[in-house]
Amino acid sequence: MMKVKELRKKKEKELEKLLEDKRKKLQETRFRLASGRVKNVKEARNLRLEISRILTILKEKSYEK
């Protein structure tokens, strides 16, 4: 899991790419959860938290402009 300080250092394009990757991974994790093939059930929660952090930082950056 990335820390907020690390995320703030990234550029907007990097954050958007990271957000897209995390959303895809969350979708795959949800699919695996539904089929019962996931051992770490907290993985989906952690991904949602990371997505919300990225979205928050993107919003902050948009206010700075």
Order of alpha helices (4+ residues) and beta strands (2+ residues): alpha-alpha-alpha
